[in-house]
């Protein structure tokens, strides 16, 4: 059985993305938009609603658009 993705808050997701080379480029309301500093096709929109956990389907979508490995989040 494959391990499930960890549940993360929006703030925790931002920390992980920053370690992977992403930078903040704008924020609209409660959504922070980030892009990779070297590859502009890698981006992510992270909902930041206090300390609420992100649903797993949102985490999967961020991983897919940021072109990251799911292994970072297990």
N, C-alpha and C positions, 0 to 999 in steps of 0.2 A: 504494500500500500504506500502510495507517495505521501510525503508529509504535506500538510496544509500550509498555506501562506500564513505568516504571522499577522496578527491584527495590529495596525499602527494608527496613530493619530496623524493628522495633517502635519503637525510640527515635526514629528519623527520622520515622516516621509521627506520633508524639506531637508532635514539634516543628512539623510542618506543620499539624496540627489546632489547636494552640495559636495559631498565627499567624492561623488562620481564625476564631478566636473561641470555641473549645471549651475547657472547663474539666474538670479531673479531679473526679469525684464519688465514686468508690470503686474499690477494688482488691480482687480476690478471687484469691488465688494469683498466677499469672503473667499474669492478664488485667486490664488497666487499663480502666475504664469512663469514658467522657467524654461530656459533653453540651454543646450549644451554649448559651452564656450567655443568648441572647435567644429562641431557639426550641427548646423542650423536645422537639419531635418529631424533632430532629436529634441523633443519638447515635452512638456507636461503641464497640466493644469491641475493644481492641488486645492481641494476645498479645505479651508481652515475654519472650523467651527468650534473654537475653544479647544477643549481636550477630548472631544468626541472622537471615537474610533472610526476609521474609514471602513465601509463595507468591503468585503473581499473582491467583489466585482469591480469596484472603483480602483482598488490596488492593482488588479490585473490589467485594467485599462491604462493606468499610468505606466506600468511596466512595459506594455506593448508600445505605447506612443513614444516612450523614452528609449526604446530599444535596449532594454536591460535584461539581464538574466534573472529568472525567477529564483535562482539559487541564493541570491543576495537577501531574499526576503523569507527564507524558510528557517 
